[in-house]
Every structure is written in C-alpha cells, then in structure tokens.
C-alpha cells in the first residue's frame, strides 16, 4: 500500500503548502489561464530532442539484428571447426574458468551498480524506481507525440465552444485547482483536447500535461464524478512520471532480450528452435517482469487518482460505478482473458482494490471539508446499466476498453513485437 495516502500523511501532503515556493498558491484566474486549451495546431516550433527520436526508433531493431547475426554466426563458426579444434577451445575455457568467472562477476557487479546508481524516489508516493531518461527528454518526446496525435486526428478535434469540451474543462480545472499546491501540477502548462470518436472509450494525459479525451469516454461517463475519476487516474500517471519510468524499464528489458536473442541463436542447433527458445524466453520475461510492473503502475495511478478526486470533492464512490460499467461492457463484448498476460488489471480487480481504498478516500474527502456525499450512491446505477445493455441500448459499445498511459516507451524505442 502507498504510505502517502493513509489518512494522516495524505492530509499533510495535500493540505500543507507553506513549504512551497512563492509561486503558489495561484489565484483561480491565473491558474485557469494556465489550463486553457492549447489547441492542436501546426504552428508549434519543432523541439530539439535531447536524443533524436529517429535514432531511438531505429536503434532497437538494429540491435536485435546485430544480436541475431552475432549469435547465428557464432553457431556457424563453432560448427565449422574440426573436432580437435573444439576440444582445444574447451580445454582453454577450463584452464581459464576462474578468470572467466571473475570477469562475469565484475560485469554483474557493474550492471548492478549501474542499476542502483539510477534509482530515484518518486516524491508523491515515496516509491523507489529505476530511471535513465531525463525529464527534458520525456517532455520533448511528449511534444512530438502531441503533434503526431494532432495530425492523426486533425479532422476530429472538437472546438472549444462545444459542450463536450466545456465539460472536460470544468472537470479538469476542478481537479487541478484542488491539487494546485503539488509542484507536479503547478509547474506544468495544462492543455485540453477533445477528440470526436464515439467508438473510442479512452482518455490519456501526456507527460507534459496535454489532456486528451475521446467522446466515447464522455458518453460512458454519465456524471462529472465518473469523469473526475477517469481524469484523476490519467492525471496521476502524468504527475507520477510513469511515462519516463516505462521508457527506462523498457530499455532495461530490451537489453535482457538482446542477450536472449544472442544466446538462443548461438546455443540452439537450428533457427526454428532458436526462434522458439527466444519466444519462450521473451514471453516469460514479459509475464514475470513487464506485465506485473505495468499493472503495478496502473494500481498506483488508481490509488493516487482517487485521492486527487477526493480533494476536489468528487463523489469517490463513482470510481466503483465506472469500473463496474467497464466490466459489464467487457463481459458482453469480449471473451475472458488472463490478467497475468495483460498490462492492465482486470476491471473486477480494479473494483476490488478501489473498494478497499474507498474508506480512506472518503475520510480524506471529509478532512478536506468537502460537502457530504450525496444521498444517492452512484453504485446503485450499476444494475440499471446492466439492464440497459440487455435491452440493446448499448449494442455499439466498443471492444477491449482500457485506460492507458501513452506508450512513450514504445514511441521512444519502437513498438513492442
């Protein structure tokens, strides 16, 4: 559990602002100006990336090819050797086994030192994490991603006077104003972009504060409380720096996969077996390291997000109602899937975890002097939503809905294969 959001500590982190720089607190008008839409446009000066994205995109497949060729050529070379030559090399290895073991130990120690030296403490949760990219690099990648999204959805950007945009702005401002004492909030220039795609129930926030919401998400969030839970979750990903964390971890996992590629093609007797061996190894790596860590970040964003929403005086019980709706949609539109092979927790798991966090969030909401919760519990609407689906009112609901962190790791290193 995140120690930050136990009642006493969460009250301290979210309420005390005396230690912050003079730049805060902002006046409401000043802060709202900072959260006005910077509409997607094409006049923005292209930023200078600290690491050119084209290099990051090209480097990953190039290194895989190099590892493949190195392993395969070693296997061919070894097979081409006469028997006496192989025995000679084996004898040399045995003679120098302690030197080889020492070199391996030194390499392992250096790798461990590199890992430990790049650990940092996340300031909101106090969790230790591995990081090898700078905030500047993530911001520049985010700006490139922002521009790419604007190009892709250029004809679907909803104008600022549209009711959909007004609703998102109202909820986002409420969240940001309530938590404006956090440096991760007041040091960003927040923007809002609403994209017209009823079939896409998604929302995300880029690391530089660009909020994107699809109209499909607005249609499923029947109240501002539910939308507040969604935006709280996505804004939490941004505040917690999950994108940079994902980039760093993907580079680490990719290094391990390069070793697997080289070993598979060097040791196994045929290309088919090498491919099978690498697939098993890479799959095991994803199932044991990549996917669980991604689910950890999702759970962390859920927990931080519900407290951001609580401080903004949203009805935090709406989080349960929202994820119950998502579970119903998934239940009717998609066969069951294995959670341990997914980057996201199942909707039922999220409901259960948020249910555990709800008493603490409600206590925190009271501490922030919010009005009493409405008499009608949002969770009472779950059954009516189920009946509506059975009656065919939601036959066009999309398939495979998840809330995601924009995959800055994939953007930086190339799509996961």
C-alpha positions in Angstrom: 0.0 0.0 0.0 1.2 3.5 -0.7 2.0 5.1 2.6 1.3 8.6 1.3 -2.4 8.1 1.2 -3.0 6.8 4.7 -5.2 9.4 6.3 -2.7 11.4 8.3 0.0 11.6 5.7 -2.3 12.3 2.8 -3.8 15.2 4.7 -0.3 16.6 5.2 0.9 16.2 1.6 -2.3 17.6 0.1 -3.0 20.4 2.5 0.3 21.9 3.7 1.7 24.4 1.2 3.7 26.6 3.5 7.0 24.9 2.3 6.3 25.5 -1.4 8.0 28.3 -3.4 6.3 31.7 -3.6 4.9 30.9 -7.0 2.0 29.3 -5.2 -0.8 29.4 -4.5 -2.0 30.8 -7.8 -5.2 32.8 -8.0 -8.0 30.9 -9.6 -7.9 33.2 -12.6 -4.2 32.8 -13.0 -4.3 29.1 -12.7 -7.2 28.7 -15.1 -5.3 30.7 -17.7 -2.5 28.1 -17.5 -5.0 25.2 -18.1 -6.7 26.8 -21.1 -6.6 24.7 -24.3 -3.6 25.0 -26.5 -5.5 23.6 -29.4 -3.8 21.1 -31.7 -2.2 23.2 -34.4 0.7 23.0 -36.7 2.4 26.3 -36.0 4.4 25.0 -33.0 8.2 25.1 -33.4 9.6 21.6 -33.6 11.6 21.0 -30.4 15.2 19.9 -30.3 15.2 16.4 -28.8 18.0 15.6 -26.5 18.0 12.1 -28.0 16.8 12.3 -31.6 13.6 10.1 -31.7 14.6 8.7 -35.1 17.7 7.2 -33.5 15.7 5.7 -30.7 13.2 4.2 -33.1 15.8 2.7 -35.5 18.2 1.6 -32.8 16.1 -1.1 -31.3 15.5 -3.3 -34.4 19.1 -2.7 -35.5 20.4 -4.0 -32.1 18.1 -7.0 -32.4 19.5 -7.8 -35.9 23.1 -7.4 -34.6 22.4 -9.8 -31.7 20.8 -12.3 -34.1 23.7 -12.2 -36.5 26.3 -12.4 -33.7 24.6 -15.5 -32.2 24.0 -17.2 -35.6 27.5 -16.5 -36.9 29.0 -17.9 -33.7 27.0 -21.1 -34.1 28.1 -21.5 -37.7 31.7 -20.8 -36.8 31.6 -23.3 -34.0 30.1 -26.0 -36.2 32.7 -25.4 -38.9 35.5 -26.1 -36.5 37.2 -29.6 -36.6 36.7 -31.7 -33.6 40.2 -31.3 -32.3 39.9 -27.5 -32.5 36.7 -27.6 -30.5 38.4 -29.7 -27.8 41.3 -27.2 -27.8 38.9 -24.3 -27.1 37.1 -26.2 -24.4 40.4 -27.0 -22.7 41.3 -23.3 -22.8 38.0 -22.4 -21.3 38.5 -24.9 -18.5 42.0 -23.6 -17.8 40.8 -20.1 -17.5 37.5 -20.8 -15.8 38.3 -18.7 -12.8 39.3 -15.7 -14.9 36.1 -16.1 -16.9 34.1 -16.4 -13.7 35.8 -13.3 -12.3 35.1 -11.3 -15.5 31.4 -12.4 -15.2 31.2 -11.4 -11.6 32.8 -8.0 -12.3 30.3 -7.4 -15.2 27.4 -8.4 -13.0 28.6 -6.0 -10.3 29.0 -3.2 -12.8 25.5 -3.9 -14.1 24.1 -3.9 -10.5 26.0 -0.6 -9.8 24.5 1.0 -12.9 21.0 -0.1 -11.8 21.4 1.1 -8.2 23.0 4.4 -9.2 20.0 5.2 -11.4 17.4 4.6 -8.7 15.3 7.6 -7.6 12.5 8.2 -5.1 9.1 9.3 -6.6 8.2 12.3 -4.5 4.4 11.7 -4.2 4.4 8.0 -3.2 7.9 7.6 -1.9 8.4 4.5 -4.1 11.9 3.8 -5.4 12.2 3.4 -9.2 14.8 3.0 -12.0 15.2 6.0 -14.3 17.8 6.6 -17.1 16.0 9.3 -19.0 15.8 13.0 -18.1 12.5 14.9 -17.6 13.7 17.1 -20.5 13.9 14.1 -22.9 10.4 12.9 -21.8 9.0 16.4 -22.3 10.4 16.6 -25.8 9.2 13.2 -26.8 5.8 14.2 -25.4 5.7 17.3 -27.6 6.4 15.1 -30.6 3.7 12.7 -29.6 1.3 15.6 -29.1 2.0 16.9 -32.6 1.6 13.4 -34.1 -1.8 12.9 -32.4 -2.9 16.3 -33.7 -2.0 15.3 -37.2 -3.7 11.9 -36.9 -7.0 13.3 -35.5 -6.8 16.7 -37.3 -10.4 16.4 -38.6 -11.8 15.2 -35.2 -10.7 17.9 -32.9 -13.8 19.4 -31.1 -13.9 23.2 -30.9 -13.5 24.9 -27.5 -17.1 26.2 -27.5 -18.6 22.7 -27.8 -20.4 21.3 -24.7 -18.1 18.3 -24.6 -15.1 20.5 -24.4 -16.7 22.6 -21.7 -17.5 19.6 -19.6 -13.9 18.2 -19.8 -12.5 21.7 -19.0 -14.8 22.0 -16.0 -13.8 18.7 -14.5 -10.1 19.0 -15.3 -9.9 22.5 -13.8 -11.7 21.3 -10.7 -9.1 18.5 -10.2 -6.1 20.8 -11.0 -7.3 23.7 -8.8 -7.9 21.4 -5.9 -4.4 20.0 -6.1 -2.5 23.1 -7.3 -0.2 23.0 -4.3 1.6 20.0 -5.8 4.8 21.0 -7.7 3.9 18.4 -10.3 0.7 20.3 -11.0 1.7 23.9 -10.9 4.9 23.5 -12.9 3.1 22.3 -16.0 1.0 24.2 -18.6 -2.0 22.0 -18.9 -4.0 21.7 -22.2 -7.2 20.0 -23.1 -8.1 18.4 -26.5 -11.4 16.5 -27.0 -11.4 14.1 -30.0 -14.7 13.2 -31.7 -14.7 9.4 -31.9 -17.8 7.8 -30.2 -16.3 4.3 -30.7 -13.2 5.0 -28.7 -13.7 5.0 -24.9 -10.3 6.2 -23.9 -8.6 9.2 -22.2 -4.9 9.9 -21.5 -2.6 12.6 -20.4 0.8 13.1 -22.0 3.7 13.7 -19.6 3.8 17.4 -20.5 0.2 18.0 -19.4 -1.7 17.5 -22.7 -5.1 16.0 -21.7 -6.9 14.0 -24.4 -10.4 12.7 -24.1 -12.4 10.8 -26.7 -16.1 11.4 -27.0 -16.7 7.7 -26.4 -15.4 8.1 -22.9 -17.6 11.1 -22.3 -20.6 9.1 -23.4 -19.9 6.3 -20.9 -19.2 8.7 -18.0 -22.7 9.8 -17.3 -21.7 12.1 -14.4 -18.9 14.5 -13.7 -18.0 12.4 -10.8 -17.2 9.4 -13.1 -15.3 11.7 -15.4 -13.4 13.0 -12.4 -12.3 9.5 -11.5 -11.1 8.9 -15.1 -9.2 12.1 -15.4 -7.8 11.7 -11.8 -6.4 8.4 -12.9 -4.9 9.7 -16.1 -3.5 12.9 -14.5 -1.9 10.7 -11.8 0.1 8.9 -14.5 1.4 12.3 -15.5 2.2 13.5 -12.0 3.9 10.3 -11.1 6.1 10.3 -14.1 5.0 6.8 -15.3 5.9 7.5 -18.9 9.6 8.1 -18.1 9.6 5.1 -15.8 8.2 3.0 -18.6 10.9 4.2 -21.0 13.6 3.4 -18.6 12.3 0.0 -17.8 11.7 -0.9 -21.5 15.4 -0.1 -22.2 16.4 -2.4 -19.3 14.1 -5.3 -20.5 15.2 -4.8 -24.1 18.9 -5.3 -23.0 17.9 -8.6 -21.5 16.1 -9.6 -24.7 19.2 -8.8 -26.7 21.1 -11.3 -24.6 18.4 -13.9 -25.0 18.5 -13.4 -28.8 22.2 -13.9 -29.0 22.2 -16.9 -26.7 19.3 -18.6 -28.4 20.9 -18.4 -31.9 24.3 -19.3 -30.6 23.4 -22.3 -28.5 20.3 -24.0 -30.0 21.0 -26.2 -33.1 18.6 -24.7 -35.6 16.9 -21.4 -36.5 13.5 -22.8 -35.7 14.5 -24.0 -32.3 16.3 -20.7 -31.7 13.1 -18.7 -32.6 11.0 -21.0 -30.3 13.5 -20.6 -27.5 13.6 -16.9 -27.8 9.8 -16.6 -28.0 9.5 -18.7 -24.7 12.2 -16.6 -23.0 10.7 -13.3 -24.1 7.2 -14.4 -23.2 8.4 -15.4 -19.7 10.2 -12.1 -19.4 7.0 -10.2 -20.2 4.8 -12.3 -18.0 7.1 -12.1 -14.9 8.6 -8.6 -15.2 6.9 -6.4 -17.8 3.2 -7.0 -17.3 3.2 -7.2 -13.5 5.1 -3.9 -13.3 2.7 -2.3 -15.7 -0.2 -3.4 -13.6 1.6 -2.0 -10.5 1.7 1.4 -12.2 -2.0 1.2 -13.1 -2.9 0.4 -9.5 -0.7 3.2 -8.2 -2.5 5.6 -10.6 -5.9 4.4 -9.4 -4.9 5.0 -5.8 -3.4 8.4 -6.3 -6.1 9.4 -8.7 -9.0 8.6 -6.3 -7.3 10.9 -3.7 -6.8 13.7 -6.2 -10.5 13.4 -7.0 -11.4 13.3 -3.3 -9.6 16.5 -2.6 -11.6 18.0 -5.5 -14.7 16.9 -3.6 -15.9 14.5 -6.3 -18.0 11.5 -5.2 -15.3 8.9 -5.0 -17.9 6.1 -5.0 -18.3 6.9 -8.7 -15.0 5.0 -9.3 -16.7 1.7 -8.4 -19.7 2.5 -10.7 -17.4 3.4 -13.6 -15.3 0.3 -13.4 -18.4 -1.9 -13.0 -19.7 -0.4 -16.2 -16.4 -1.2 -17.9 -16.6 -4.7 -16.6 -20.1 -5.2 -18.0 -19.0 -3.9 -21.4 -16.1 -6.2 -21.4 -18.2 -9.1 -20.2 -20.7 -8.8 -23.0 -18.3 -7.8 -25.8 -15.2 -9.8 -25.2 -14.3 -13.3 -24.0 -12.5 -13.6 -20.7 -8.7 -13.0 -20.8 -5.9 -13.9 -18.5 -5.0 -11.0 -16.3 -1.4 -12.1 -15.8 -0.8 -11.7 -19.6 -2.2 -8.2 -19.6 -0.6 -4.8 -19.0 -3.7 -3.7 -17.1 -5.5 -5.2 -14.1 -8.9 -6.7 -14.9 -11.9 -4.4 -14.2 -13.0 -6.7 -11.4 -9.6 -6.5 -9.7 -9.7 -2.7 -10.0 -13.1 -2.6 -8.5 -12.0 -4.8 -5.6 -8.8 -2.7 -4.9 -10.7 0.6 -5.1 -13.4 -0.8 -2.8 -10.6 -1.3 -0.2 -9.3 2.2 -0.7 -12.7 3.8 -0.5 -13.0 4.3 3.2 -9.6 6.1 3.3 -10.6 8.3 0.3 -13.9 9.2 1.9 -12.1 10.1 5.2 -9.6 12.2 3.2 -12.6 13.9 1.4 -14.1 14.8 4.8 -10.8 16.1 6.0 -10.7 18.5 3.0 -14.0 20.0 4.3 -16.0 18.8 1.2 -19.8 18.7 1.3 -21.4 15.5 2.5 -21.7 12.8 -0.1 -25.0 12.7 -2.0 -27.7 10.5 -0.5 -27.9 8.5 -3.8 -24.9 6.2 -4.2 -23.6 6.1 -7.8 -23.1 2.3 -7.4 -26.9 1.9 -7.4 -26.8 2.7 -11.2 -24.8 -0.4 -12.0 -27.9 -2.7 -12.2 -29.8 -0.2 -14.3 -26.8 0.0 -16.7 -26.8 -3.8 -16.9 -30.5 -3.9 -17.8 -29.9 -1.2 -20.4 -27.3 -3.3 -22.1 -29.5 -6.3 -22.0 -32.2 -4.3 -23.7 -29.9 -3.5 -26.5 -29.3 0.2 -25.7 -25.6 -0.2 -25.9 -25.1 -2.7 -28.7 -22.5 -0.4 -30.3 -20.2 -0.3 -27.3 -16.5 -0.8 -28.4 -14.5 -3.9 -27.6 -11.4 -4.1 -25.5 -11.6 -0.9 -23.5 -8.7 0.0 -21.3 -7.4 3.2 -19.8 -3.8 3.6 -20.8 -0.6 5.5 -20.3 0.5 6.7 -23.8 3.2 4.2 -24.6 6.1 6.6 -24.5 8.4 3.6 -24.2 7.2 2.2 -27.4 7.4 5.6 -29.0 11.0 6.0 -27.9 12.3 2.6 -28.7 9.9 1.2 -31.4 6.7 -0.8 -31.0 6.9 -4.0 -28.9 7.0 -7.0 -31.1 
